[in-house]
Amino acid sequence: MKIRTFSIISMFLLLSSAVFAQEAAQNIYTESISYTVDGQKLIGFLAYDKSVTAKRPGILVVHEWMGINNYAKKRAVDLAKEGYVAFALDMYGDGKEIPASEARAKSGAVGTDYPLVKKRFNAALDILKNAQYTDKDRIAAIGYCFGGGIVLNMARMGTDINGVVGFHSSINTGLTAQKGDIKTRILAIQGDADPAAPEEKQKAFVKEMKDSEADFAYIVYGNLPAHNFTNPESKTYFEDEANMAWASMLVFFDSIFK
């Protein structure tokens, strides 16, 4: 049995941290925002710290293959707590999460319709840029699984933002960047034994990034036989790697927004 002892200072720090987290949560403003692209209603989720009135970087959040879910919205709130304006976009429509049985077909149809992807991404980007506290000159996007593939493809299609981060992304999706195509910095994070991104696909992704002369970083966690390792609701959640991936994203943001 382990016995832990806490000094008065340690107890004070723990209590202070808890109070700070509670205050931060109370200061987070959230709002569902409806917008339309080519007649399709989309519903995104905006989050920011209302106690801060200064302009700050904006981050788009692109959901997993089941649509805009609680995890995407949670990540928007987490980013707001870190000092960003965050907007979780809706890539499917009507702000709905779809059943897993429909997700493969839906994500495949939407994710490979590149003009549609660009329109819906850019519509959400406009909302983020026009949010009250967003610094329009400091913008990034993050995505998970399907959403990671979306942000990587937006990079391939020349989106002109500061950076994109893909977590356990669909890394090979039918688009291949050529020299000069990518204008944004890229961070991609994967497990080495991700069944959705086997070794040959990971090698192909790295080669593509090098051949296109992209400014990229690729983090691979060893002995990680899982695809969706960042979502606590996933059966393949790995807490340590999830926390390291989030921390790496924050370091990346510090670098691109300095």
C-alpha positions in Angstrom: 0.0 0.0 0.0 1.3 3.4 -1.0 1.0 6.2 1.6 1.2 9.7 0.2 1.9 12.8 2.3 1.2 16.3 1.3 2.9 19.4 2.6 1.0 22.6 3.3 2.4 24.1 0.1 1.3 21.1 -1.9 -2.2 21.2 -0.5 -2.3 24.9 -1.3 -1.2 24.3 -4.9 -3.8 21.6 -5.4 -6.6 23.8 -4.0 -5.4 26.8 -6.1 -5.4 24.6 -9.2 -8.9 23.4 -8.5 -10.2 26.9 -7.9 -8.5 28.1 -11.1 -10.0 25.3 -13.1 -13.5 26.0 -11.7 -13.2 29.7 -12.4 -11.9 29.0 -15.9 -14.9 26.8 -16.6 -17.3 29.4 -15.3 -15.7 32.0 -17.7 -16.2 29.9 -20.9 -18.9 31.2 -23.2 -20.3 28.7 -25.7 -22.8 29.1 -28.5 -24.3 27.0 -31.2 -24.1 28.8 -34.5 -26.1 27.9 -37.6 -24.8 28.6 -41.1 -25.6 27.5 -44.6 -23.5 26.2 -47.5 -25.2 25.6 -50.9 -28.5 25.2 -49.1 -27.3 22.7 -46.5 -27.8 23.9 -42.9 -24.7 23.4 -40.7 -24.5 23.9 -37.0 -21.1 24.6 -35.3 -20.1 25.2 -31.7 -18.2 28.3 -30.6 -16.2 28.6 -27.3 -14.1 31.3 -25.8 -13.1 32.8 -22.4 -15.5 35.7 -21.9 -13.3 37.2 -19.1 -10.6 38.1 -21.6 -11.3 41.0 -24.0 -8.1 40.9 -26.0 -7.9 39.4 -29.5 -6.5 35.9 -29.5 -5.7 33.1 -32.0 -8.6 31.1 -33.4 -8.7 27.3 -33.8 -11.1 25.3 -36.0 -11.9 21.8 -34.6 -13.0 19.1 -37.2 -14.9 16.2 -35.8 -14.4 12.4 -36.1 -16.2 10.3 -38.6 -19.5 10.2 -36.7 -20.1 13.9 -37.0 -19.9 16.8 -34.6 -20.1 15.1 -31.2 -19.5 15.9 -27.6 -15.8 15.2 -28.0 -15.4 17.8 -30.7 -17.3 20.3 -28.5 -15.3 19.4 -25.4 -12.1 20.0 -27.4 -13.4 23.5 -28.4 -14.0 24.2 -24.7 -10.5 22.9 -23.8 -9.0 25.2 -26.3 -11.0 28.1 -24.9 -9.5 27.4 -21.5 -6.1 27.5 -23.1 -6.8 31.0 -24.3 -8.0 30.5 -27.8 -11.3 31.2 -29.6 -12.4 27.8 -30.9 -15.1 26.8 -33.4 -16.1 23.1 -33.8 -17.4 23.0 -37.4 -20.0 20.7 -38.8 -18.8 18.9 -41.9 -22.0 16.7 -42.4 -25.0 19.0 -41.8 -27.7 19.8 -39.2 -25.2 19.5 -36.3 -26.0 15.8 -35.9 -23.9 12.9 -34.8 -24.6 9.9 -37.0 -24.6 6.1 -36.1 -21.3 4.2 -36.5 -23.1 2.0 -39.0 -23.5 5.0 -41.3 -20.1 6.7 -40.6 -17.9 4.9 -43.1 -20.2 5.7 -46.1 -20.8 9.2 -44.9 -17.2 10.1 -44.2 -16.1 8.5 -47.5 -18.6 10.5 -49.5 -18.0 13.8 -47.8 -14.2 13.4 -47.3 -13.5 12.7 -51.0 -15.7 15.5 -52.3 -12.9 18.0 -52.1 -14.8 21.1 -53.5 -17.4 20.4 -50.8 -14.8 20.0 -48.1 -13.2 23.3 -49.1 -16.5 25.1 -49.1 -17.6 23.8 -45.7 -14.2 24.3 -44.1 -13.9 27.9 -45.4 -17.5 28.8 -44.3 -16.6 27.7 -40.8 -13.3 29.6 -41.1 -15.2 32.8 -41.9 -17.3 32.4 -38.8 -14.2 31.9 -36.7 -12.4 34.9 -38.2 -15.4 37.1 -37.6 -16.0 36.0 -34.0 -15.6 39.0 -31.7 -12.3 38.1 -30.1 -10.5 36.3 -32.9 -7.2 37.6 -34.2 -7.7 37.0 -37.9 -4.0 36.8 -38.6 -3.5 33.9 -36.2 -5.6 30.9 -37.2 -5.1 27.1 -37.0 -7.2 24.0 -37.4 -7.1 20.6 -35.7 -8.9 17.4 -36.5 -9.4 13.9 -35.2 -9.5 10.7 -37.4 -11.8 11.8 -40.3 -11.3 15.4 -39.2 -7.5 14.9 -39.2 -7.8 13.9 -42.8 -9.8 17.0 -43.5 -7.3 19.4 -42.1 -4.4 17.6 -43.9 -6.3 17.8 -47.2 -7.0 21.5 -46.6 -3.3 21.9 -46.2 -2.8 20.0 -49.5 -5.3 22.3 -51.1 -3.3 25.4 -50.1 -5.3 26.7 -47.1 -3.5 29.9 -46.0 -3.6 29.6 -42.2 -0.8 29.4 -39.7 -1.0 25.6 -39.0 -2.9 22.4 -38.9 -2.8 19.5 -36.4 -4.0 16.0 -37.3 -4.6 13.5 -34.5 -4.6 9.8 -35.7 -5.6 11.2 -39.1 -6.7 9.6 -42.3 -3.3 10.4 -43.7 -3.7 9.0 -47.3 -7.0 10.2 -48.7 -6.6 10.5 -52.5 -4.9 13.9 -52.6 -1.1 14.1 -53.0 0.6 17.5 -52.4 3.0 18.7 -55.0 5.9 21.0 -54.5 4.6 24.4 -53.4 1.0 23.3 -52.7 1.3 23.4 -48.9 1.4 26.9 -47.4 0.7 26.1 -43.8 2.8 24.3 -41.1 1.7 20.8 -40.3 1.8 18.6 -37.2 0.6 15.0 -37.5 0.4 12.6 -34.6 -0.1 8.9 -35.0 0.3 5.6 -33.2 2.9 3.3 -34.8 0.4 0.4 -35.1 -2.6 2.4 -36.1 -4.8 -0.1 -38.1 -6.1 2.8 -40.2 -2.6 4.0 -41.0 -0.3 1.0 -41.5 3.4 1.4 -41.9 3.4 1.7 -45.6 0.8 4.5 -45.5 2.8 6.3 -42.8 6.0 6.0 -45.0 4.0 7.3 -48.0 2.8 10.3 -46.0 6.3 11.2 -44.8 7.6 10.9 -48.4 4.8 13.1 -49.7 5.5 15.8 -47.1 9.2 15.7 -47.9 8.7 15.7 -51.7 6.2 18.6 -51.5 8.7 20.5 -49.2 6.1 21.0 -46.6 7.0 22.5 -43.2 5.9 19.5 -41.1 6.5 17.5 -38.0 5.4 13.9 -37.6 5.1 12.3 -34.2 4.7 8.6 -33.9 4.1 6.9 -30.6 5.6 3.4 -30.4 3.8 0.3 -29.2 0.4 2.0 -29.7 -1.9 -0.5 -31.5 -4.8 1.8 -31.7 -6.5 4.3 -34.0 -8.6 6.7 -31.9 -6.3 6.9 -28.9 -7.3 10.5 -27.7 -11.0 10.2 -27.1 -11.8 9.0 -23.5 -15.0 7.5 -24.8 -13.2 5.3 -27.2 -12.4 1.7 -26.4 -8.9 2.3 -27.6 -8.1 5.3 -25.4 -4.5 5.7 -24.2 -4.4 8.4 -21.6 -0.7 9.1 -21.5 -0.3 9.3 -25.3 -3.5 11.5 -25.5 -2.1 13.9 -22.9 1.3 14.0 -24.7 -0.4 14.7 -28.0 -2.4 17.6 -26.6 0.8 19.0 -25.0 2.6 18.7 -28.3 -0.2 20.6 -30.0 0.1 23.4 -27.5 3.8 23.7 -28.1 3.2 23.8 -31.8 0.7 26.6 -31.4 3.2 28.5 -29.3 5.6 28.2 -32.2 3.3 29.2 -35.0 1.6 32.1 -33.2 4.7 33.7 -31.6 
